[in-house]
Amino acid sequence: MPEESSSLDEKVKAIRQLLELFKFERIVYLIITLISLVILLGCAIYLLLQGSSQIPAVIGLFTSSGAVAYTCGRLLKMWGDVIQLLGFIKKED
């Protein structure tokens, strides 16, 4: 039982270290994602209210949706790295 506890403590420690390591990058990606979502929703509302096709608004939709997809993918990759580390630690036990 004490071995399981120390193994769990090591895993939690490793996750905390990874989260600290990627903290700045996570914050930047989250900020970019939030800004992109605001732009995406703003462009969509603008297009709905105008009723006519506006090329700049459509470009804004595509640009911001691409930014959301990219930043969410990077955030998910970070969590995938954490899960891989957990799998690596488990194999060592």
MMTF fields as JSON, N, C-alpha, C and O atoms, coordinates in Angstrom:
{
  "mmtfVersion": "1.0.0",
  "mmtfProducer": "UNKNOWN",
  "numBonds": 371,
  "numAtoms": 372,
  "numGroups": 93,
  "numChains": 1,
  "numModels": 1,
  "chainsPerModel": [1],
  "groupsPerChain": [93],
  "chainIdList": ["A"],
  "bondAtomList": [4, 2, 8, 6, 12, 10, 16, 14, 20, 18, 24, 22, 28, 26, 32, 30, 36, 34, 40, 38, 44, 42, 48, 46, 52, 50, 56, 54, 60, 58, 64, 62, 68, 66, 72, 70, 76, 74, 80, 78, 84, 82, 88, 86, 92, 90, 96, 94, 100, 98, 104, 102, 108, 106, 112, 110, 116, 114, 120, 118, 124, 122, 128, 126, 132, 130, 136, 134, 140, 138, 144, 142, 148, 146, 152, 150, 156, 154, 160, 158, 164, 162, 168, 166, 172, 170, 176, 174, 180, 178, 184, 182, 188, 186, 192, 190, 196, 194, 200, 198, 204, 202, 208, 206, 212, 210, 216, 214, 220, 218, 224, 222, 228, 226, 232, 230, 236, 234, 240, 238, 244, 242, 248, 246, 252, 250, 256, 254, 260, 258, 264, 262, 268, 266, 272, 270, 276, 274, 280, 278, 284, 282, 288, 286, 292, 290, 296, 294, 300, 298, 304, 302, 308, 306, 312, 310, 316, 314, 320, 318, 324, 322, 328, 326, 332, 330, 336, 334, 340, 338, 344, 342, 348, 346, 352, 350, 356, 354, 360, 358, 364, 362, 368, 366],
  "bondOrderList": [1, 1, 1, 1, 1, 1, 1, 1, 1, 1, 1, 1, 1, 1, 1, 1, 1, 1, 1, 1, 1, 1, 1, 1, 1, 1, 1, 1, 1, 1, 1, 1, 1, 1, 1, 1, 1, 1, 1, 1, 1, 1, 1, 1, 1, 1, 1, 1, 1, 1, 1, 1, 1, 1, 1, 1, 1, 1, 1, 1, 1, 1, 1, 1, 1, 1, 1, 1, 1, 1, 1, 1, 1, 1, 1, 1, 1, 1, 1, 1, 1, 1, 1, 1, 1, 1, 1, 1, 1, 1, 1, 1],
  "groupList": [{"groupName": "MET", "atomNameList": ["N", "CA", "C", "O"], "elementList": ["N", "C", "C", "O"], "formalChargeList": [0, 0, 0, 0], "bondAtomList": [1, 0, 2, 1, 3, 2], "bondOrderList": [1, 1, 2], "singleLetterCode": "M", "chemCompType": "L-PEPTIDE LINKING"}, {"groupName": "PRO", "atomNameList": ["N", "CA", "C", "O"], "elementList": ["N", "C", "C", "O"], "formalChargeList": [0, 0, 0, 0], "bondAtomList": [1, 0, 2, 1, 3, 2], "bondOrderList": [1, 1, 2], "singleLetterCode": "P", "chemCompType": "L-PEPTIDE LINKING"}, {"groupName": "GLU", "atomNameList": ["N", "CA", "C", "O"], "elementList": ["N", "C", "C", "O"], "formalChargeList": [0, 0, 0, 0], "bondAtomList": [1, 0, 2, 1, 3, 2], "bondOrderList": [1, 1, 2], "singleLetterCode": "E", "chemCompType": "L-PEPTIDE LINKING"}, {"groupName": "SER", "atomNameList": ["N", "CA", "C", "O"], "elementList": ["N", "C", "C", "O"], "formalChargeList": [0, 0, 0, 0], "bondAtomList": [1, 0, 2, 1, 3, 2], "bondOrderList": [1, 1, 2], "singleLetterCode": "S", "chemCompType": "L-PEPTIDE LINKING"}, {"groupName": "LEU", "atomNameList": ["N", "CA", "C", "O"], "elementList": ["N", "C", "C", "O"], "formalChargeList": [0, 0, 0, 0], "bondAtomList": [1, 0, 2, 1, 3, 2], "bondOrderList": [1, 1, 2], "singleLetterCode": "L", "chemCompType": "L-PEPTIDE LINKING"}, {"groupName": "ASP", "atomNameList": ["N", "CA", "C", "O"], "elementList": ["N", "C", "C", "O"], "formalChargeList": [0, 0, 0, 0], "bondAtomList": [1, 0, 2, 1, 3, 2], "bondOrderList": [1, 1, 2], "singleLetterCode": "D", "chemCompType": "L-PEPTIDE LINKING"}, {"groupName": "LYS", "atomNameList": ["N", "CA", "C", "O"], "elementList": ["N", "C", "C", "O"], "formalChargeList": [0, 0, 0, 0], "bondAtomList": [1, 0, 2, 1, 3, 2], "bondOrderList": [1, 1, 2], "singleLetterCode": "K", "chemCompType": "L-PEPTIDE LINKING"}, {"groupName": "VAL", "atomNameList": ["N", "CA", "C", "O"], "elementList": ["N", "C", "C", "O"], "formalChargeList": [0, 0, 0, 0], "bondAtomList": [1, 0, 2, 1, 3, 2], "bondOrderList": [1, 1, 2], "singleLetterCode": "V", "chemCompType": "L-PEPTIDE LINKING"}, {"groupName": "ALA", "atomNameList": ["N", "CA", "C", "O"], "elementList": ["N", "C", "C", "O"], "formalChargeList": [0, 0, 0, 0], "bondAtomList": [1, 0, 2, 1, 3, 2], "bondOrderList": [1, 1, 2], "singleLetterCode": "A", "chemCompType": "L-PEPTIDE LINKING"}, {"groupName": "ILE", "atomNameList": ["N", "CA", "C", "O"], "elementList": ["N", "C", "C", "O"], "formalChargeList": [0, 0, 0, 0], "bondAtomList": [1, 0, 2, 1, 3, 2], "bondOrderList": [1, 1, 2], "singleLetterCode": "I", "chemCompType": "L-PEPTIDE LINKING"}, {"groupName": "ARG", "atomNameList": ["N", "CA", "C", "O"], "elementList": ["N", "C", "C", "O"], "formalChargeList": [0, 0, 0, 0], "bondAtomList": [1, 0, 2, 1, 3, 2], "bondOrderList": [1, 1, 2], "singleLetterCode": "R", "chemCompType": "L-PEPTIDE LINKING"}, {"groupName": "GLN", "atomNameList": ["N", "CA", "C", "O"], "elementList": ["N", "C", "C", "O"], "formalChargeList": [0, 0, 0, 0], "bondAtomList": [1, 0, 2, 1, 3, 2], "bondOrderList": [1, 1, 2], "singleLetterCode": "Q", "chemCompType": "L-PEPTIDE LINKING"}, {"groupName": "PHE", "atomNameList": ["N", "CA", "C", "O"], "elementList": ["N", "C", "C", "O"], "formalChargeList": [0, 0, 0, 0], "bondAtomList": [1, 0, 2, 1, 3, 2], "bondOrderList": [1, 1, 2], "singleLetterCode": "F", "chemCompType": "L-PEPTIDE LINKING"}, {"groupName": "TYR", "atomNameList": ["N", "CA", "C", "O"], "elementList": ["N", "C", "C", "O"], "formalChargeList": [0, 0, 0, 0], "bondAtomList": [1, 0, 2, 1, 3, 2], "bondOrderList": [1, 1, 2], "singleLetterCode": "Y", "chemCompType": "L-PEPTIDE LINKING"}, {"groupName": "THR", "atomNameList": ["N", "CA", "C", "O"], "elementList": ["N", "C", "C", "O"], "formalChargeList": [0, 0, 0, 0], "bondAtomList": [1, 0, 2, 1, 3, 2], "bondOrderList": [1, 1, 2], "singleLetterCode": "T", "chemCompType": "L-PEPTIDE LINKING"}, {"groupName": "GLY", "atomNameList": ["N", "CA", "C", "O"], "elementList": ["N", "C", "C", "O"], "formalChargeList": [0, 0, 0, 0], "bondAtomList": [1, 0, 2, 1, 3, 2], "bondOrderList": [1, 1, 2], "singleLetterCode": "G", "chemCompType": "PEPTIDE LINKING"}, {"groupName": "CYS", "atomNameList": ["N", "CA", "C", "O"], "elementList": ["N", "C", "C", "O"], "formalChargeList": [0, 0, 0, 0], "bondAtomList": [1, 0, 2, 1, 3, 2], "bondOrderList": [1, 1, 2], "singleLetterCode": "C", "chemCompType": "L-PEPTIDE LINKING"}, {"groupName": "TRP", "atomNameList": ["N", "CA", "C", "O"], "elementList": ["N", "C", "C", "O"], "formalChargeList": [0, 0, 0, 0], "bondAtomList": [1, 0, 2, 1, 3, 2], "bondOrderList": [1, 1, 2], "singleLetterCode": "W", "chemCompType": "L-PEPTIDE LINKING"}],
  "groupTypeList": [0, 1, 2, 2, 3, 3, 3, 4, 5, 2, 6, 7, 6, 8, 9, 10, 11, 4, 4, 2, 4, 12, 6, 12, 2, 10, 9, 7, 13, 4, 9, 9, 14, 4, 9, 3, 4, 7, 9, 4, 4, 15, 16, 8, 9, 13, 4, 4, 4, 11, 15, 3, 3, 11, 9, 1, 8, 7, 9, 15, 4, 12, 14, 3, 3, 15, 8, 7, 8, 13, 14, 16, 15, 10, 4, 4, 6, 0, 17, 15, 5, 7, 9, 11, 4, 4, 15, 12, 9, 6, 6, 2, 5],
  "groupIdList": [1, 2, 3, 4, 5, 6, 7, 8, 9, 10, 11, 12, 13, 14, 15, 16, 17, 18, 19, 20, 21, 22, 23, 24, 25, 26, 27, 28, 29, 30, 31, 32, 33, 34, 35, 36, 37, 38, 39, 40, 41, 42, 43, 44, 45, 46, 47, 48, 49, 50, 51, 52, 53, 54, 55, 56, 57, 58, 59, 60, 61, 62, 63, 64, 65, 66, 67, 68, 69, 70, 71, 72, 73, 74, 75, 76, 77, 78, 79, 80, 81, 82, 83, 84, 85, 86, 87, 88, 89, 90, 91, 92, 93],
  "secStructList": [7, 2, 2, 2, 2, 2, 2, 2, 2, 2, 2, 2, 2, 2, 2, 2, 2, 2, 2, 2, 2, 6, 2, 2, 2, 2, 2, 2, 2, 2, 2, 2, 2, 2, 2, 2, 2, 2, 2, 2, 2, 2, 2, 2, 2, 2, 2, 2, 2, 2, 7, 1, 7, 7, 2, 2, 2, 2, 2, 2, 2, 2, 2, 2, 2, 2, 2, 2, 2, 2, 2, 2, 2, 2, 2, 2, 2, 2, 2, 2, 2, 2, 2, 2, 2, 2, 2, 2, 2, 2, 2, 2, 7],
  "xCoordList": [0.806, 0.0, 0.858, 0.537, 1.929, 2.756, 3.42, 3.66, 3.718, 4.329, 3.358, 3.767, 2.071, 1.067, 0.936, 0.759, 1.024, 0.914, 2.088, 1.902, 3.291, 4.456, 4.419, 4.834, 3.923, 3.794, 2.792, 3.022, 1.682, 0.675, 1.239, 0.986, 1.998, 2.623, 3.59, 3.646, 4.343, 5.271, 4.515, 4.95, 3.391, 2.591, 2.022, 2.061, 1.497, 0.935, 2.027, 1.799, 3.197, 4.327, 4.722, 4.99, 4.755, 5.123, 4.1, 4.471, 2.826, 1.775, 1.897, 1.778, 2.131, 2.301, 3.491, 3.426, 4.577, 5.758, 5.456, 5.863, 4.74, 4.38, 3.442, 3.592, 2.486, 1.569, 2.297, 1.99, 3.245, 4.05, 4.911, 5.074, 5.456, 6.313, 5.543, 6.073, 4.303, 3.482, 2.524, 1.649, 2.666, 1.704, 1.581, 0.472, 2.692, 2.655, 2.035, 1.207, 2.442, 1.923, 0.411, -0.324, -0.048, -1.483, -2.256, -3.32, -1.725, -2.406, -2.488, -3.529, -1.397, -1.397, -2.417, -3.174, -2.448, -3.404, -4.838, -5.719, -5.084, -6.438, -6.87, -8.02, -5.966, -6.294, -6.589, -7.56, -5.752, -5.985, -7.315, -8.048, -7.62, -8.881, -10.065, -11.028, -10.006, -11.107, -11.289, -12.415, -10.188, -10.275, -10.861, -11.699, -10.423, -10.932, -12.417, -13.159, -12.852, -14.279, -15.113, -16.202, -14.603, -15.319, -15.418, -16.48, -14.324, -14.336, -15.289, -16.047, -15.25, -16.123, -17.59, -18.38, -17.945, -19.336, -19.718, -20.827, -18.792, -19.065, -19.31, -20.236, -18.489, -18.665, -19.97, -20.669, -20.291, -21.533, -22.75, -23.688, -22.739, -23.857, -23.94, -25.027, -22.793, -22.759, -23.359, -24.149, -22.979, -23.511, -25.02, -25.749, -25.479, -26.914, -27.689, -28.779, -27.148, -27.838, -27.804, -28.769, -26.713, -26.588, -27.452, -28.068, -27.496, -28.314, -27.667, -28.115, -26.629, -25.946, -24.565, -24.054, -23.978, -22.669, -21.583, -21.48, -20.801, -19.697, -18.412, -18.219, -17.543, -16.305, -15.424, -14.924, -15.212, -14.357, -14.908, -14.14, -16.212, -16.813, -16.652, -16.402, -16.796, -16.617, -15.165, -14.904, -14.219, -12.805, -12.548, -11.78, -13.193, -13.064, -13.579, -13.002, -14.661, -15.197, -14.195, -13.932, -13.642, -12.705, -11.407, -10.869, -10.911, -9.658, -9.797, -8.96, -10.852, -11.019, -11.348, -10.912, -12.108, -12.405, -11.143, -10.972, -10.267, -8.989, -8.108, -7.431, -8.112, -7.322, -7.854, -7.074, -9.159, -9.756, -9.355, -8.973, -9.44, -9.075, -7.604, -7.272, -6.729, -5.302, -4.969, -4.267, -5.475, -5.131, -5.724, -5.084, -6.932, -7.511, -6.702, -6.506, -6.242, -5.393, -4.098, -3.657, -3.487, -2.246, -2.509, -1.705, -3.637, -3.965, -4.201, -3.77, -4.882, -5.121, -3.822, -3.68, -2.876, -1.583, -0.855, -0.224, -0.949, -0.304, -0.886, -0.149, -2.197, -2.814, -2.451, -2.303, -2.308, -1.853, -0.454, -0.155, 0.405, 1.762, 1.718, 2.483, 0.821, 0.684, 0.221, 0.732, -0.729, -1.226, -0.132, -0.019, 0.673, 1.784, 2.782, 3.307, 3.044, 3.953, 3.406, 4.153, 2.105, 1.493, 1.63, 1.913, 1.431, 1.6, 3.03, 3.267, 3.987, 5.405, 5.737, 6.452, 5.22, 5.463, 4.84, 5.431, 3.634, 2.952, 3.743, 3.83, 4.318, 5.107, 6.36, 6.81, 6.928, 8.117, 7.823, 8.686, 6.573, 6.193, 6.134, 5.834],
  "yCoordList": [-1.198, 0.0, 1.275, 2.211, 1.344, 2.548, 2.768, 3.909, 1.679, 1.826, 2.492, 3.318, 2.139, 2.747, 4.235, 5.047, 4.586, 5.98, 6.797, 7.91, 6.248, 6.982, 7.077, 8.086, 6.028, 6.057, 7.132, 7.871, 7.207, 8.223, 9.616, 10.535, 9.776, 11.072, 11.471, 12.639, 10.517, 10.801, 11.234, 12.142, 10.591, 10.943, 12.351, 13.145, 12.64, 13.974, 15.028, 16.105, 14.731, 15.652, 15.894, 17.026, 14.822, 14.941, 15.781, 16.599, 15.586, 16.365, 17.838, 18.709, 18.113, 19.509, 20.163, 21.328, 19.412, 19.97, 20.286, 21.328, 19.378, 19.626, 20.82, 21.636, 20.918, 22.043, 23.363, 24.371, 23.353, 24.559, 24.886, 26.05, 23.854, 24.044, 24.687, 25.553, 24.266, 24.757, 25.866, 26.231, 26.414, 27.388, 28.614, 28.989, 29.232, 30.431, 30.122, 30.881, 29.009, 28.622, 28.361, 28.755, 27.707, 27.46, 28.76, 28.909, 29.702, 30.981, 31.735, 32.302, 31.742, 32.422, 31.785, 32.495, 30.456, 29.782, 30.037, 30.214, 30.058, 30.329, 31.754, 31.977, 32.716, 34.106, 34.233, 34.88, 33.618, 33.662, 33.003, 33.494, 31.902, 31.211, 32.089, 32.176, 32.741, 33.6, 34.794, 35.138, 35.422, 36.547, 36.079, 36.763, 34.924, 34.393, 34.07, 34.293, 33.549, 33.252, 34.531, 34.563, 35.574, 36.849, 37.393, 37.858, 37.335, 37.796, 36.945, 37.469, 35.646, 34.733, 35.054, 35.16, 35.206, 35.523, 36.92, 37.122, 37.883, 39.234, 39.256, 39.914, 38.542, 38.482, 37.791, 38.217, 36.729, 36.01, 36.895, 36.922, 37.611, 38.506, 39.636, 39.998, 40.184, 41.259, 40.788, 41.5, 39.591, 39.063, 38.837, 39.092, 38.354, 38.129, 39.444, 39.515, 40.461, 41.746, 42.488, 43.167, 42.367, 43.063, 42.433, 43.139, 41.129, 40.444, 40.33, 39.54, 41.104, 41.006, 40.393, 40.359, 39.915, 39.28, 40.342, 41.237, 40.24, 41.156, 40.335, 39.497, 40.569, 39.801, 39.923, 38.901, 41.112, 41.193, 40.401, 39.802, 40.392, 39.637, 38.136, 37.388, 37.709, 36.283, 35.876, 34.802, 36.727, 36.44, 36.382, 35.541, 37.281, 37.251, 35.959, 35.438, 35.433, 34.155, 33.023, 32.231, 32.957, 31.88, 32.01, 31.014, 33.225, 33.439, 33.081, 32.366, 33.578, 33.306, 31.846, 31.294, 31.213, 29.793, 28.946, 27.94, 29.354, 28.649, 28.819, 27.879, 30.013, 30.261, 29.434, 28.889, 29.336, 28.521, 27.06, 26.399, 26.566, 25.172, 24.909, 23.897, 25.818, 25.632, 25.669, 24.794, 26.681, 26.808, 25.676, 25.198, 25.242, 24.104, 22.834, 22.016, 22.675, 21.521, 21.524, 20.476, 22.686, 22.789, 22.477, 21.808, 22.963, 22.668, 21.173, 20.597, 20.553, 19.115, 18.326, 17.272, 18.818, 18.145, 18.168, 17.185, 19.296, 19.377, 18.342, 17.678, 18.207, 17.202, 15.79, 14.891, 15.587, 14.29, 13.957, 12.807, 14.973, 14.766, 14.342, 13.477, 14.956, 14.595, 13.143, 12.4, 12.739, 11.362, 10.381, 9.304, 10.74, 9.876, 9.728, 8.638, 10.811, 10.752, 9.819, 9.046, 9.896, 8.999, 7.543, 6.671, 7.285, 5.92, 5.448, 4.284, 6.33, 6.001, 5.686, 4.726, 6.491, 6.258, 4.939, 4.199, 4.64, 3.405, 2.187, 1.188, 2.254, 1.14, 0.898, -0.24, 1.97, 1.83, 1.125, 0.449, 1.289, 0.643, -0.814, -1.55],
  "zCoordList": [0.0, 0.0, 0.0, -0.732, 0.79, 0.763, -0.6, -0.994, -1.32, -2.641, -3.61, -4.426, -3.525, -4.391, -4.086, -4.994, -2.818, -2.414, -2.943, -3.435, -2.842, -3.346, -4.871, -5.441, -5.532, -6.987, -7.404, -8.361, -6.678, -6.973, -6.727, -7.506, -5.658, -5.372, -6.482, -6.866, -6.994, -8.09, -9.342, -10.049, -9.614, -10.787, -10.654, -11.593, -9.474, -9.242, -9.347, -9.899, -8.829, -8.908, -10.368, -10.77, -11.147, -12.565, -13.323, -14.164, -13.035, -13.698, -13.327, -14.188, -12.063, -11.624, -12.309, -12.701, -12.451, -13.12, -14.585, -15.099, -15.252, -16.648, -16.778, -17.687, -15.88, -15.921, -15.684, -16.32, -14.781, -14.54, -15.752, -16.118, -16.362, -17.529, -18.684, -19.38, -18.885, -19.987, -19.583, -20.368, -18.375, -17.861, -18.768, -19.15, -19.111, -19.951, -21.307, -21.81, -21.887, -23.205, -23.142, -24.048, -22.087, -21.927, -21.814, -22.415, -21.045, -20.865, -22.191, -22.523, -22.943, -24.245, -25.179, -25.84, -25.243, -26.118, -25.674, -26.515, -24.381, -23.899, -24.233, -24.612, -24.098, -24.431, -25.925, -26.318, -26.751, -28.204, -28.556, -29.415, -27.897, -28.143, -27.777, -28.538, -26.624, -26.205, -27.142, -27.502, -27.534, -28.475, -29.807, -30.393, -30.278, -31.546, -31.459, -32.416, -30.326, -30.163, -30.169, -30.741, -29.537, -29.54, -30.965, -31.38, -31.708, -33.107, -33.936, -34.752, -33.728, -34.474, -34.223, -35.161, -32.963, -32.642, -33.145, -33.64, -33.018, -33.515, -35.013, -35.486, -35.753, -37.216, -37.584, -38.503, -36.867, -37.152, -36.878, -37.675, -35.764, -35.44, -36.463, -36.911, -36.826, -37.829, -39.157, -39.777, -39.583, -40.846, -40.762, -41.72, -39.605, -39.446, -39.459, -40.028, -38.85, -38.791, -40.129, -40.48, -40.872, -42.144, -43.229, -44.028, -43.254, -44.241, -45.613, -46.444, -45.857, -47.151, -46.933, -45.814, -48.015, -47.883, -47.76, -48.599, -46.743, -46.483, -46.468, -45.587, -47.429, -47.559, -46.307, -45.836, -45.751, -44.549, -43.369, -42.615, -43.202, -42.1, -42.313, -41.368, -43.548, -43.854, -43.617, -43.075, -44.018, -43.762, -42.265, -41.796, -41.506, -40.046, -39.455, -38.5, -40.011, -39.541, -39.758, -38.853, -40.961, -41.262, -40.469, -39.987, -40.336, -39.614, -38.141, -37.59, -37.507, -36.082, -35.811, -34.8, -36.694, -36.478, -36.644, -35.957, -37.551, -37.704, -36.482, -36.067, -35.901, -34.692, -33.53, -32.75, -33.409, -32.345, -32.515, -31.549, -33.726, -33.98, -33.654, -33.036, -34.071, -33.836, -32.341, -31.835, -31.641, -30.222, -29.393, -28.456, -29.724, -29.0, -29.268, -28.368, -30.486, -30.8, -30.008, -29.536, -29.857, -29.07, -27.593, -26.944, -27.069, -25.676, -25.478, -24.478, -26.427, -26.326, -26.451, -25.832, -27.24, -27.351, -26.009, -25.618, -25.308, -23.991, -23.039, -22.31, -23.046, -22.176, -22.637, -21.809, -23.923, -24.428, -23.943, -23.621, -23.893, -23.361, -21.899, -21.47, -21.14, -19.724, -19.599, -18.761, -20.418, -20.361, -20.768, -20.182, -21.764, -22.161, -21.02, -20.792, -20.306, -19.173, -18.1, -17.5, -17.863, -16.88, -17.312, -16.491, -18.592, -19.101, -18.957, -18.635, -19.189, -19.047, -17.588, -17.302, -16.677, -15.245, -14.809, -14.023, -15.325, -14.955, -15.441, -14.726, -16.637, -17.154, -16.326, -16.193, -15.767, -14.943, -13.631, -13.071, -13.135, -11.865, -12.057, -11.117]
}
